[in-house]
Amino acid sequence: MLGIDPQELVARIVVVAVFLLVAFPVHEFFHAWSAYRLGDSTARYFGRLTLDPIVHFDPIGGLLLAFSVILSGGGFGWAKPTPVNPMNLRGRYGEAIVSAAGPLSNLLLAVVGGVIFRAMVLANFQSDFFLQVVFDFVRINLLLMIFNFIPVPPLDGSRVLYAFLDPRTERQIRPVLDQYGVLILFAIAFFPLANGNSVLSLIFGPIFNPLLRLLLGV
């Protein structure tokens, strides 16, 4: 019905399950854990200092991820945002550390997946199905990591950017980015440049492909 090979369809469904049960909970847990370690217990009070996938599940973001992976093989979605009070965080770079912890967890998962993939190839593992599942797991985790590091609100990269700006510059640009961030993201994702590519594709190209080859050896 979807025009997808049945084995590929099952592999994509497995990837969705792994993301909802592992990738997103780990991402949000790292936000909560790093905030707690830096002095903010807000996430803990809300019961978010856990790997329980139900606690971190966002219905809209989860469904969007499922549809995007199953229908196109790509992945776009989100978990329930982890509550953090920046005023409680220790150090000038506390907010940046907490924000970076989430996408870095995706990178960690991609590295683990890459090790598993390489081990399967070296062992001459015969199941194309499981190889595809691990390949997709690594690929989409890398996509999520890179996407979340884009320095535009509400993505994690925006708070990393703010931490490295001088206070005057931050006060000038933060309100503008916070107000129009979603529109900016929409523009860089879908507005075509003269060559037909989007700004988002220009961001992903030089980073994603080399990382994928590095992790998977393909």
N, C-alpha and C positions, 0 to 999 in steps of 0.2 A: 504493500500500500504506500509506503514511504519511498519506494524505489531504492531501498538500501538492502544490501546482501544480509540475509538473516544472521549470519555469524557476526558481521560488523555491527548490526543493530544490537545484538546481545552484548557485544563488547562495549558499546556506548552506554548501554543501560548500567553495566557494571561500573563504568567510570563515574557515572552520575552518583551511584550508590556510594562509591568510595569517597567522592568529594563531600557528599552530604554527611557521611559518617566519620570522615577522617579530616579532609583538607580544610573545610570551613571551621569545624570545631577547634582544630589545632591553631588555625589562624587567629581566631578570637581568643582562645586560651592564652596565646602568647601575648596578645594585647593586655589581657587582664593580669597575667602573671608579672609582666614587666612593670605595669603600673603599680601593682601591689609591692613589688620589690623596691620601687622608688618612692613609696610612701603613700600611695592612694589606694584606699580600700573600697572605693565605690563599686567596682565590679564584683568584689567579694560579697558586699552587702546585698547585691542584686542576684547573687547565686550564679555569677558568670565565671568564677574561678574554677572551672571544671571542663572536662573533655566530653561531657554528656552532649551528644549532637542535638537532642531535643531542645535543650536550653538555648542553643545558639541558632536554631532554625528560624529563618524568615520565610513565610509562605510565598510571597511574591518573588523574592530573590531565588529561592529554591526551585520554584516552578520555571522561572526564566532560564536558570541553568539547565534544568532537565530538557526543556524544549530546544534550547540552542545546541546542546551537545547531541541530542538524539537526531534532530533534523539536519544539522549542518556539520557536525563533528567538532565545531568550535565550542567555546565555553564562555558564557557571560552570566554572572549572577552574584549574589551576595548573601551573607549571613546577617543575623541581627547585630547591629553595631554594639560594640562593647562600651558601656558608660565609663568615662574617665573624667575626673576633675583635675585639670592641669594645675590649679592652684595648690594642690596637695603634693605635686611631684617635686622631688629634690633635684637641684641642679639646673643650669641654664638649658641643657639639652634633654631634659626629662621627657618633654612632650614628643620630641623627635625620636627618642629611643623607643618609647611606647608605640608610636606610629609605625616605625620601621620594623618592629618585632613581628607584626602580622605578615607582611610580604616576605620577610626573610624566612619565616616558617614555611612559606610556599617553596622558596628556594631549597630549603633543607629537605622537604619532601621530594622535590624533583631530583636532588642529589641521591637520596636513598633509592628512588625509583630507577635512576640511571645505573646505580651499582647492581641492582637486581637485574635490569635488562642486560647489562654486559655479562653478568654471570650466566644468565640463561643462554646467551649467544655462545659464550665460551664452552658451555656444557652441551652445545648442540641440541638445545631444547627443541622438541619437534612440534609443539603446539603453537600454531600461528595465532590462535585465539588469545592465549595468555600473553604472548609477545605484544599483540596489538593493545591489550588492556594496559600493560605497563607503559608502552610507548605513549598512549594517549594520556595516561596519568602524568607522565613527565612533561609532556607538551603543554597541557592545560595549566599545570602548576606554574610553569615558566610564564605563560601568558598572564596568569593572575598576578604573579610577582611583578612583572614589568608594568602591567596596567596600573596596579595599585601604587607604584612609585612615580607615576606621572604627577608633577607638582601642581595639580589643579583640584580644588575642593569639589566634592567631599572625599577625595581619595587620600590615602595615607601620605603620599608624597608631598602634599601641600603643607602639612605640618612639619615635615622634615625641612622643606624650603624655608618656612618662617623662622625656624630655629637658627638658620645660618645667615639671616638678613640682619642688618643693624636695626635697632629699635625704631628709628625714624622711618626707614624704608618699609618695615613691616607695618607700621601704623598707616602708611599711605596706601599700600597695595592690598593688605589683608581684607579690608571691608569690600573692596571691589571684587576680588577673587571669590570671597565667600558668597557674595550676592549673585554673581554671574557664572560661577563655576560650572554648574550643570549645562548651561548654554554653551560655554566654551568647550566642554567635553563633547557635546553633540556636534559642534562645528568641526573639531579636529578629527572626529570619528567618521563623519559622513560628508563633509564639504570637500569636493574634489579640487585638487590643484590643477595647474596647467597641463601636467603630464598624466592626469587622470587618477593619480594616487591621492589618498588622504594623508593628512599630517600624521595620523595615528599609524598608518602603514610605514611611513618614513621613520617613525620612532621605533617600531617593532623590528623592522628589517635588519638593521645593523647589530641589534642586540640578541634577538631571539634565535636566529639561525646559527650563529657561532656557539651560543650556549647549548643549544640542542645537540649540535655535533660534538661538542666537548663532553657532554654527559652521556650520550648514547654511542658515540663512536661511529655515527652513520653519516 
